[in-house]
Amino acid sequence: MRLAHLDYETFSEADLLKVGHYRYAEDPSTEILLCAYQRDEWPAPRIWSPAEGEPLPDDLADILGDTETILVAWNAPFERAITRNCLPEFDVPIERWRCAMVDAMAIGFPGKLEVAGPAVGLDQALFKQEGGRRLITRFCKLRKPTKKNPDTRWTPRTAPEQWAQFKAYCVQDVVAETAIWNKLKTWRLPPVEQKLWEIDQAINDRGIQVDMDLVRAAHAMGLKHRERLVEKAKALTGLDNPNSVKQLVEWLNTQPDFDPDQENEEVADLRKKTVEGILGRGDLTETVREMLELRQQIAKSSLKKYETLIRATCFDGRIRGTMQFYGANRTGRWAGRLLQVQNLPQGMIEDLPSLSIARHLVRVGDYEAIAFMFGEDQVSNVLATLIRTCLIAAPGHRLIVADLSAIEARVIAWFAKCEWRLQVFRTHGKIYEASASTAFKIPFEEFIRYKKETGKHHPARKKGKVMELALGYQGAANALITMGALEMGVTVPELEPMVAAWRAANTEIAGELTEEGWPEGGLWRDVEQAAKRCIRSGRRQEAAGCVFRFAGGMLVITLPSGRHLHYVRAHLTKDGKREQIAYWGVDQKTKRWGLLYTYGGKLVENIVQALSRDILREILFRLPGYHPIMLVHDEAVFEEPEGQGSLDEVLVAFATDVDYTPGLPLKGAGFENPYYFKD
C-alpha cells in the first residue's frame, strides 16, 4: 500500500465550529480553496489552487482514485467530508483513510496539530506559523463589506500577498502532519482499533434523525419561559436587565441585611457554584433567595442544545459528527461533539407515559398545560428532559437501546477479585443494596422486604448508590459530595463514616489499614506500586492482570484486551515525603497540555474504563448486521427497520462472555422505542 498525505483549506458561509464538519461540508457555499498533498516518496508537498481556477491535477486525481493508496490527514473526518461533498466523483471508502490525530491521541498526545508536534519532540519552528489564524479568517469566511470595499470575500486577486502566505501555510500543515505521522510510526494504531475507528466513522456518517418539529417547538417554549422569568426578575429587583451580571451583583450587594459572607466581602460573580453557595445559607431574605432561584432557572433554560440541533442538523434531518473517537484521551472512550450526547441532562420525568404527554404538549406549544402539569418553576427541567427525545428513529424504523449494566462496578470487582461483589453480579445484580448491606451490616433481605412492603427503596440504598458512584477510584468525602450525596439527603457528618465503611467492606480494592493507618494491599495500591517500580527500574511489572512497561520515556500499561494505555514522559517526583507519579497529558478540565499527576485510584479508573470500553468494542464486532447511530459511555443506540433485529438478540451479545475477561459476569439492559430517552 502507498501513502499520501493531504490537507484542504476551504471557504464556506457556514460556521464550522457551530455546525460541525458534516453540515459545513454539505453547505452549498462550501468550496475547496487549496489542497496540499504529498506522496511519501516525493521530496516535498504539492499544492492545488482551485480558487485560482486551476483544474484538478492528474497526480492528485491518481491519489484520490487509486484504491491502493492510503490517505492520511490530521483530523481525517474533515477531509473525508470535504472530499465526499466537493469532489463527489471520487468515492473514497472509509477503509482507505487514516487519521494522524487519532494516532497521536491514542498514545496520550494532544489533538491540536500545533501542540502535538512539539509534544512528540519535533522542532517548534515546524509548527509555528505566524498569522495562520488570521489568514484562515481572511480567506475562509465571509467578510463584512464596507463602502470602500463592498466585496464579501477576500480572494487571490484582491489580496495576492496574503494569498501567497496562505498557500505556504497549507503546504506547511502537510509537512507538519507528515512529520508527526513519521515520528509516531512505532506507535501506530493497531488493526483492531483501526477497524473500530472505521465503525466510528460509519456511525458518524449515518447520523441521528432529529424531530425538528419538536426541537423548534421546545426552543420557542424555552424563549417564552425565559421571557417570563426575566419579567419576574425585573418586577422583583426593579432592574432594567436582571440578566446583566454587573447589575445583579450590584443589586445583591446593596440589599438590606445581606451579608455576602463572614468576611463581609462583596459578591463578585454569579457563577453556578457562587449562587449555590449563597443559596445554601440560612440568613437570606425571601427577596434575595427568590431572585437567585430565578437566576438559576434562567441559566438552565436549555436553549443552547436546541439551538445546536437547529444549526447543526443536516439537510436530510439528521445530525452527524456527534462522537469523537479517542476523545477521552488515553482510555479510548468516545467524547461528545456538537450536541454532546455523552452529557445530555438526566431528566426529571421518570415514566414513559408522562414523557409522551410532555412531548405532545410541547409540540403543540401548550405552555400553560406544561406549567400546570409539572409546575411553572419546572418548565426548564421539562425542556431539558425532552432534549433526548428529539433524537428519533427514521420513518419505518425504531431505536434499540442497550447498555452494559453497571459495567465499571463489574470490571473493578473482576480486577480486584472481590468475590462478594462478583457473586452479586452473578445473581440478583442489586449492587447498591448489596453495598449498603455489606457496609452497614443490614441484612440484604431487609432491602427486599422493605421494597415489597412499601413499594419504595430502603433509605440506606441511596447511601449504597452514592458510595458505588463515588468511592471505587479512591474518592473520599469530596467525591461523595460531587456525586450528589448531599442532594440525596446524606448529611455532612455521615460522609467520612461512609468512606470508611465502604473501604472496610471492599478491602480487595481499597486495601486493609495497618496499625499506622496506611492501606496495605488492595487494587489501588498494587497498581500504583507496579507503576512506580516500572518507572524506577525500567523493568516489566505485573499487577491485576495488567503488564507495566517503561519504553522511550513512556509508561505503557497493557490491558487484558491487549490494548495499551500510554503515559507520556512518566517520571517520579516528590511532594514532601510522598512520591508521586507525574506525566504529560491533556488536562480534562482546562484542555491544556501540561504536567499531570496520578495515583493508584486514578490509574485504576483509567484501566477499568478502558477495559469497559474494549468490551463494548467486542459487542459492536458481534453485531455486524446492526446499525449503531450513537455510543454514550457504555450504551449503544441502534436504528433498525421494523421487523429486523431485536432487543433480545442485542442483549445476548451484551451478556456473552469476552475471551480475555474469564469469570467477568456481563449483562445488558435496554428497550425499543421510536425516540431516545433515559431509561
N, C-alpha and C positions, 0 to 999 in steps of 0.2 A: 504493500500500500504506500502511496505517495502522500506527502503532507503539503498543505497550503494554508497560509495564514491570511486573514483579511479583516478589514475594518471599514465600516461605512460612516460617512458624515451625511446627514440628511436635513432637509427643510420640511417643516410642517406648520400649519396653523394650530394644530393640536398641541397641548402641553404634555410632554412625555411623562413628567413626574406626576401629573394629576390623573392622566387617563391610562397609563401603563402602555407597554410596547405593542400589545395586540391591537388595541383601539387606535393607537398612534399610527401603526403601520398601515392600517386599512383606511385611514382618513384620505379622502380624495385629494387633499392638498399635499400629501406626503410624497416626496421625491428624493432620489439619491443625488447628492451634490458631488461627492467624491467617493472613490473606493481605492484604498491602498491594499495591495495584495502581494504575496511572495511565496514562491515555492522554496522548499528547503535548500535546493541546490543553487538557487540564484544568489548572487553576491549582495543584492540589495532589493528592497521592495520597489514595485512599480505603481504608478498612480493612474487612475482613470478619472476624468473630469467631465461627466455628462453635463454639468452646469455650464460648461464652455462649449457645449454642442458636440463633444467628442462621441463617436459611435463606440459601442461595446468592443473592447479589444479582443482579438481572436484568442490570445493566451488566457484571458480571464474567462472567456466562454468555454475554453477547454477545461479549465479548472472546475467551473461550476457543472459542466456536463459530464465530466469523466467519473464514472461510477467507482473507479479505483482510487480516487483522490479523497483523502480525509480533510475536511475543512475545520480549521482551528480558529477560534475567536475568543476574545475576552468578553464574558457575558454573552455567550453564543445565542441564547434565545432572542436577543435583539436582532442579530444578523440573520437568524433563521426567519424571523417575521418580515424583515425588510426584503430579503430575497424572495420569499413567497409572494409578497404583495406587489413589489416594484419590478421584479424580474420573473413574472409568472411562467415564462417559457422554460424555466429550469425547475424541474421537480426534484429537489434535493431531499432525500429521505433523512429522517432523524438519525439513522444509524451512521450516516457519513459525517456527522458533526461531533466535535469535541469542544468542551468549554474549559479554557485555561483558568478562568476564575474559579470554577468548581474544583479543579485540581489543587489550586492554592488553598482554598477554604477547607478542603478535606484534610489537609495536614496542618491546620491551625493558623494559616496566614490570612491577612485581611482581604476583603473582596474589592477594594479600590485599587486600581492599577498603579496610581502614583504612590500609594502607601505600600503595596505589596512588593514592588521592585526593591526598594532599599531594605525592606524587612527580610527578603530572601538572600540579601547580601550583594545585590548589584549596585553599581555606581549611581548615586543620587542624580548626577548630571544627565543620565539616560532618561530620567522621568520628569525632570524639572523643565517644563515648557512655559516660559513667560507668556502671559496673556492668552493662554489656551481657552479659559472660560469666556474671556471677552470675545474671542473670535467665534466661539460657538454661539454666543448671544447675538453677535452681529449677523452671521450668515444663516443660522439655523432657525431663527424665529422672525416673526413679523416685527417691523419697526414702526414707531409712531410717526406718521408723516408730519411735516412742517410746511410752512409757506415757502421756505427756501428750498426744501427738498420734499416734494409730495410723494416720493416713492414709498411703498410699504415694505420693500425688501432691499437689502444690500446684495449686490451681485458682483461677479468678477469684473464686470465693466465699470461699475460705479465705485469700486474700492479695490483696484488692482494690486496695490502693495500689500494690503491686508490679506487678499486672496492668496497671494504667493506664500505668505506666512501660514495660512490655513492649510494649504496643500502640504507644506513641510510638517505641520502639526499632525496631520492624518498619517503621513508616512512614518513619523516617529512613534506613533501609537503602535503600529505593526512591529517596528523594531523592538520596542519595549516589551510588548506581549510575547514576541518570539523569544526574547532573552529570558523571560521568566519561564516559559514553557521548556526551554532547553535546560535551564538551571535545575528544574524540578523533575528531570527525566527519570531519576531513580525512585521517585515517589509517585509515579503515575497512578491515576485512579484505576483500581483493579477491574477486571472484566465484569465481575458480578455487580459492582457499583455502577459501571458504565451502562449495564443493562437496566439497572434501576433508574438511572438518570433518563434513559430513553423512555421508560414508562412515565416518569415525572413529566417529560416534555409532551407526551401524548395526553396526559391528564390536563395539563395547562392548555394544550391545543383544543381539547374537547370543550373545556369551559363549563359553566353552570348556567342553566336557564334562570332568568330573573323575571319575577312577576312585576313588571314595570307599572301596571295599574295600581297595585298595592304600594309600591315604592313612592309613586307620585302622591297618592292619597295620604300616606303616612307623613311624607315631607310637608305637605300642606297643613295637616293637622298639627305637626310639630311647630310650624311657624305661628299658627293661631294660638297654640298653647303658650309659646314663649311671649307673644304679644300680651296675653292676659297676665302672665306672671310679671312682666315689666310694668304693666299698668298698676298692678297691685303694689309693686315696689315703689313706684312713683307716689302713689297715694300714701304709702306708709312713711316714706322718708322726705317727701317734698323735693326730691332731686329731679333735675331735668333728664339726666341719663344715669339711672342706677346701675347700668351695665358698665359704666366707667369705673375702673379700679380706683383711680385718683379721687373721684367724687365720693365713692362709697367709703374709702378708707378715711377721708376727712370727716365724713358724717359719723362713722363709728367712733372716731377718737374724740368727738365733741359731744357724745351722748351723755346725759346726766347719769351719774352713778356707774358709768362704765369704766372699770379699772382693767386696762388691757392685760396686765399680768402683775406678778408680785413685785417686780422691779419698777412698776409704773412706766414702762416703756410703751411707746405708741405702737399700734398695729402698722406694719409697713407693707404688707401684701395680702392678697386674698387667695393664695394657693390652696389647693384642696386640703392639705394637712393643717394649714393655718386655721381655716374655717372649722375643720373638725375639732381642732384643739380648743378653740374658743367655745364651740357648742358643748364640749364636754364639761365645762364649768357649771357650777350651780348658782352663780351670782348674777346671771344675765337678766335684764328686764325683758318683758314679753315682746316689746317692740324690736329690740336687738335680736332676740332669738328668732322671731318670725322673719326678719329681714335676711338673716344668714341662712335660714332654711330655704327661703325663696331663692337666694343666691345659688344654693346647691342645686335646686331644681332647674334653674335657668342654665347652669353649667352642664347638666347632663340631659339636655333636651334631645339628644340622639339624632340631631340633624346631619352631622358630618358624614356618618356612614351611608345615610340615604343619599346625600349629595354625591358621594363617591360612586354609588350604584348608578345614579343618573348620568354622571360624567363618563365613567369607565366602561359601561356595558357596550358591547359591540353592536353593530347594526343589525345583527340577526337575533338580538335579545339575549345574548349570553355574555357573561363576564368571564374574562380569561386572564391567566397570569397571576392567580391569587396565591401561588405557592413558590417558595424559593428552596430548591434542593440544597442541602447542607447549610441552610440559613442559620440554624442553631449550631454555630461553628463547633467543630470537633465531634460532638455526639452524632452528627449526621441527621438530626431531626429536621423536619421542614419548618421554615418560618413563613409567616403570612406576608403578603404584599397587597397593596390597594385596599381591599375590604378587611384585611387582617382576620381571616376566618379562624385562626388559632386563638383569637382574643375577642370573640363576639360575647355580648353580655349574657350572663347566665339566665336571666329572665325571672319574672315573678309569677307567671301563670303556669301552674303545675299540671292541670288536667287538660286533655286534648279537646273536649267539648267547649270549655271556656276559651281556649286558644282559637278555635274555629269561629266562635261567636265574635271574638275581638277582631279577628281578621276581616270578617264581614262588615262590622260596624265602622272600622277604619276605612275600608274600601269605599263605602258609600258616604263617608265623610260625616258620620253622626257623632260629633264631638260630645254633645250633651249625654248621649247614651253611654259612651265610654266613661265619662266623668261620673255618671250615676252608678254604673256597674262596679267600677273599681275605685272611685274617689278621685276628685279633681287633682289632688296632690300626687296621684299615681299615674297620671297620663304619660309623663315622660318615661316611667318604668314600663308601661304597657308598650309604648312605641319601641323602646329598647328590646323588649322581649320579641317583638314581631320582626326584627331585622332578619333573624334566622329563617323565618317562614317566607321571606321574599325569595329565597332560593328554592326553586321548584323543579319538578320533572317536566320534560318536554311533553307535548300532547302525545298520547298513546304510550306513555312510559310511566314508571313510578320509581321512587327512590328506595334503595335498600341500604339501610344504615346499620353498621355493626362496629362494635369496638371490643378490644381486649379487656375484659373485666379485671379491674384492679391490677393491671399488669405490673406496675412498678412494685407494688407490695408483694406480688408473687415472685418477681425476679430477685428482689433483695433477700427474700426468705430462702430462695434457692441458692444464691451465692453464699449466704451465711450458714446454710444447712440448719436452719431453725425449724426443727421438726414440728413443733406445735402449730406454727403458722402454716406450714405446708399441709398439715392434716386438715386445717380449716378449709383450705382451698380444694383439697381432695373431696371434701364432704359438702357442708352447707354453704361455705363461701362467705359467711357473715363476719368479715374481719373486724368491723367496727365494734360489734357486740363482743366478739371474742377478745379483742384487745382490751376493752374496758373490763371484761370479766377477769382476765389474767392480771391486769394492773391493779384492780381494786378489790380482788378476791370476792367478786359477786358470782354466784353460780350462773353458768351460761343459761340454764333452764329458766332462770328468773327473767331474763330478757324475752324469751319466747312466751312465757306465761303472761307477762305484762302486756305484750303486744296483742296477744289473743284476747285478753280480758278487757282491755281499754281501747284497742284499735290504734293506740299511739306507741311510739318508741319509748323504751325505758329512758328516764332522764340521764342516766350515765352513758347512753350510747353516743350522745353528742361529744362527750369527752373522748370516747374512743375514736370517733371520727376525726376530730381535730388533732389528736395525737398522731394518728396514722398519716395525716396530711403534712404534719409539720416536723416530726421528730426522726424520721428514717435516715436523714442525712446529717446527723449530728446537730440538728437545731435544738434550741433551748426555749426559754420563756418568750424571747422576742419573736421567734419563729411561730410560736403558738398565737401570738397577737397578730402577726402578719397574716396568718391563715384564718383569722376571724374568730378566735377563741372568745374574745370579749363580747362580740356581737352575738355569739351563741349562748351567752349567759354565764360563761365561766368568769369567776372573779379573779382579781389580781393575786390575792393570797393563795389561790389554788394552782397557779401556774408552775412554780418550782416543784411542788409535790407531784404534779402530773408528769413533769420531765423525769423526775427520779423514779416514779412508778413504772413508766414505760421502759426506761433503760434497765431497770431491775428485772422486768418481765422479758426482756429481749437481749440477754447477755451475749448471745451468739452474734449480735450486730454491734451492740454498744460496749461489750467487754464487761468484766467484773471489777469492781472497785477494790483496790488494795487497802491495807491499813492506813497508808499515807494519803488515800483519797484519789489516786491516779487509776485510770482504767487499764486493765491488763487483758490482752487477747481481744477477741471480737473482730468483726469485719472491718470496721473503721480503722482500727489500729494496725491490723495485719496489712491492709492495703497501703497505708501511709508508710509503714516501716519498710515494706518491699520497695516502694518508690524511692525512699531515701537511700536504702542500701544500694539500689541500682545506680543512682546518680553518683553516690560517693565512690563506689568501686568500679563502675563501668561494666559490671558483670550482670549476666542474666539472673533475674529473680522470679519467683512464682508466688502467687497468693490468690486464693479464692478462684482457682481455675483460670486465672489470667497470667500472662507472661509479660514481665517488665524487662525492657532492653534500653540501653543508652547508646545511641548511634548518631554521629555527626552533630553532637550538641543537643540532640532531641531525645526526650523521654518518650518511648513508644510502648503503649500498653496494648497487647494483643488479646482480644476478647475470645471467648469460646467459639464464636462465629467465624473467627479468622480475620475479622476486620481490626484495623489499628486505630488507636487514639493517640494523637500527637501533641506534645507539649514543647514548643519551640524554645531553644536556648534555656532549658531547665537547669537550675542550679540550687544549691542550698545556701541559705543566708540565716543570720542570727538576728532575732528580735529579743534583746535582753539575753536571758539564758535559754530561750526556746529556739530550736532550729526549725526553720520554715522552708517549704518548697516554693521556689519562685520560678516564673517562666514568662515568656512574652506572648501576648494574645490580645484579642479584641474584647474590651470591657463591655459586658452585655448592657450596662446602663448608659454609659457615655458613648458607646460605639467607637471609641478611640483605641488605637494600637498603642500598647504600653506594657509596663511591667505589672504582672498579676501574681497573686499568692494563692496557694491552695493547701488543702489538708485532707485528712482521711475521709471525713464525711463528704466533702465536695468531690473527691476522686471517686468515691462510691456512687455518688449521684451521677457523675458522667458515665461510669461503667454501666450502671443499671439502666439509665435512659438510652444509652447507645445499644445495649443488647435488646431492650424492649423494641427499639426501632428496627433492629435486624430481624426480629421475629415477625414484625409487620411486613417487612420485605419478603420473607418466605411466604407469607399468606398471599401477597399480591402475585407472586410467582405461581401459586397454586390455582389461581382463578383467571386463567388466560382468556376465557370467553366472556368475562365481565368487563364493564366499562366504568372504572373509577373516575369520579369527577372532582373529588376533594379528599384530602387527608388532613385530619385535625387531631394532632397529638397521636393517640392510639386508636383513633376511629377512622374508618374508611366509609365513604359515601359512594354508592354505585347508582348509575342511572340505567335501568333496563327496560326494554319493551314489555308491554303487558303480555303475560303468557310465557315469558322467557326468564330463566333463572329463578331462584327462590331464596328467601331468607334462610331456610333450613340448610340449604347447600352451602351458603356463605358461612353460617355458624359452624358447620362441620369443619370447614377449612380453618376457622379461627381456633377451634378446640383441638386440632390434630397436633400431636407431639412434633417438636422440631428435633432433628437428629443431634444437634450439638448442645441441647439442654435436657438430657435424660433425667426423668423424675420431676420436671417442672410441670405442674398441672395448669393447663390453659383452658380458658373458657371465653366464649363470645356471647354478647348480648346485643339485641338490636330490634329493629322494626322496619316495616314497609309503610310508606306514606307518600301522598302526592307532593308534600312540601317538607322541608327540613325543619326540625325543632330539637330542643334539648330534652331527651327522654329522662 
